[in-house]
Amino acid sequence: MCVSEAAPNKGMQRTRATAAAVMIVARERSPLMPGVRRALGFIVTGEIAVPNGKIGDNPLTDMTIHGKHPFPPDIEEMLLRIDSLGRRPGRWPLGENWPFSPQELDWEKGKNLGTARQVLGHLIFMLEAGRGDEILFDPRTQRPFTRGPG
């Protein structure tokens, strides 16, 4: 059983679990983007802080929900293009299906922008071609929706 309470920092919510603290983070290389690693998921028990959608929690939420502009203009333009191309039933490319987390935190600070342009450009290319499910995550499995063309 978990107990949640408001935390004083930046719209985060503190969650306390009854089990001992354990964190498991699995990572694998993206088959479509060499050199890019992605987190497959994590399990955390104990006391943690989790975002709750308030301004400052995540730059993608700040941009899409709160109308802020945390990214350089060209990166923001690419992200908004991905958001408009990727919206269809069960797909939220800048939300629960986002495959590049937590890289957006670096992009907001102006770091790794070359990588951002590369991976976002590739995702735009895939979405414009009617694909992209081999990149976007299924939130239930934390794996891509499909494995790509056979």
C-alpha positions as CSV (number, residue, x, y, z in Angstrom):
1,M,0.0,0.0,0.0
2,C,1.3,3.5,-0.9
3,V,0.6,6.8,0.9
4,S,0.8,10.0,-1.1
5,E,1.2,13.5,0.2
6,A,1.9,16.9,-1.3
7,A,5.6,17.8,-1.3
8,P,6.9,21.3,-1.0
9,N,9.1,21.2,-4.1
10,K,8.0,22.3,-7.6
11,G,4.6,20.5,-7.9
12,M,6.0,17.1,-7.1
13,Q,4.1,14.6,-5.1
14,R,5.9,12.4,-2.5
15,T,4.9,8.8,-2.5
16,R,5.9,6.4,0.3
17,A,5.7,2.7,-0.2
18,T,5.8,0.2,2.6
19,A,8.5,-2.0,1.1
20,A,12.3,-1.3,1.3
21,A,13.8,1.0,-1.3
22,V,14.8,-0.9,-4.5
23,M,15.5,0.6,-8.0
24,I,16.0,-1.4,-11.1
25,V,16.8,0.4,-14.4
26,A,17.1,-1.6,-17.6
27,R,18.6,0.1,-20.6
28,E,19.1,-1.1,-24.1
29,R,20.4,0.4,-27.3
30,S,17.8,1.6,-29.8
31,P,18.1,-0.5,-33.0
32,L,17.1,2.4,-35.2
33,M,19.3,5.0,-33.7
34,P,22.9,3.7,-32.9
35,G,24.5,5.4,-30.0
36,V,21.1,6.4,-28.4
37,R,20.2,4.4,-25.3
38,R,16.8,4.4,-23.7
39,A,15.4,3.5,-20.4
40,L,13.0,0.5,-20.5
41,G,11.6,1.1,-17.1
42,F,12.2,1.1,-13.4
43,I,10.7,-0.1,-10.3
44,V,11.0,2.0,-7.2
45,T,9.7,1.2,-3.7
46,G,10.4,3.4,-0.7
47,E,9.9,7.1,-0.7
48,I,10.2,8.9,-4.1
49,A,9.0,12.2,-5.7
50,V,6.9,11.9,-8.8
51,P,5.8,14.6,-11.2
52,N,2.1,15.6,-11.2
53,G,1.8,17.7,-14.3
54,K,2.5,21.1,-12.8
55,I,4.6,23.8,-14.5
56,G,8.3,22.9,-14.1
57,D,7.8,19.1,-13.8
58,N,8.8,18.4,-17.4
59,P,9.6,20.6,-20.4
60,L,7.4,18.6,-22.7
61,T,4.4,19.2,-20.4
62,D,5.4,22.8,-20.0
63,M,5.3,23.2,-23.8
64,T,2.3,21.1,-24.8
65,I,0.0,21.7,-21.8
66,H,1.1,25.0,-20.3
67,G,2.1,26.9,-23.5
68,K,5.7,27.6,-22.3
69,H,8.7,27.7,-24.6
70,P,11.5,25.8,-22.8
71,F,13.4,24.6,-25.9
72,P,15.4,26.3,-28.6
73,P,13.0,27.4,-31.5
74,D,14.1,24.7,-34.0
75,I,13.8,21.9,-31.4
76,E,10.4,23.2,-30.3
77,E,9.2,23.3,-33.9
78,M,10.3,19.6,-34.4
79,L,8.6,18.6,-31.1
80,L,5.3,20.3,-32.1
81,R,5.5,18.6,-35.6
82,I,6.0,15.2,-33.9
83,D,3.0,15.9,-31.6
84,S,0.7,16.8,-34.5
85,L,1.9,13.9,-36.7
86,G,1.8,11.3,-34.0
87,R,-1.6,11.9,-32.5
88,R,-4.0,9.1,-33.2
89,P,-5.9,6.7,-31.1
90,G,-3.6,5.3,-28.3
91,R,-0.7,7.4,-29.4
92,W,0.7,10.4,-27.4
93,P,4.1,11.0,-28.9
94,L,5.1,13.7,-26.4
95,G,3.4,12.0,-23.5
96,E,3.2,8.4,-22.4
97,N,4.7,7.1,-25.7
98,W,7.8,9.4,-25.6
99,P,10.8,7.2,-26.3
100,F,13.7,9.7,-25.6
101,S,13.2,10.3,-21.9
102,P,14.9,11.9,-20.0
103,Q,16.9,13.6,-22.9
104,E,14.4,16.4,-23.1
105,L,15.8,17.7,-19.8
106,D,19.2,18.2,-21.5
107,W,17.6,19.7,-24.6
108,E,15.8,22.3,-22.4
109,K,19.3,23.4,-21.1
110,G,20.8,23.6,-24.6
111,K,22.8,20.4,-24.2
112,N,23.1,17.6,-26.9
113,L,21.1,19.6,-29.4
114,G,22.8,17.8,-32.3
115,T,21.5,14.5,-31.0
116,A,18.1,16.0,-30.5
117,R,18.0,17.2,-34.1
118,Q,19.1,13.8,-35.3
119,V,16.6,11.6,-33.3
120,L,13.7,14.1,-33.7
121,G,14.3,14.4,-37.5
122,H,14.3,10.6,-37.7
123,L,11.0,10.3,-35.8
124,I,9.4,13.0,-38.0
125,F,10.6,11.1,-41.1
126,M,9.1,7.9,-39.8
127,L,5.8,9.5,-38.8
128,E,5.5,11.3,-42.2
129,A,6.0,7.9,-43.9
130,G,3.1,6.5,-41.8
131,R,5.3,4.7,-39.5
132,G,6.9,5.4,-36.1
133,D,5.4,2.7,-34.0
134,E,8.8,1.0,-33.9
135,I,10.1,4.0,-32.0
136,L,7.1,5.1,-29.8
137,F,6.7,3.2,-26.5
138,D,3.7,1.2,-25.4
139,P,3.3,2.5,-21.8
140,R,2.2,-1.0,-20.6
141,T,5.2,-2.9,-21.8
142,Q,7.8,0.0,-22.1
143,R,8.7,-1.4,-25.5
144,P,8.1,-0.1,-29.0
145,F,4.6,-0.8,-30.3
146,T,6.0,-2.8,-33.3
147,R,9.4,-4.2,-34.2
148,G,9.4,-2.5,-37.6
149,P,9.0,-4.0,-41.1
150,G,9.5,-7.6,-41.3
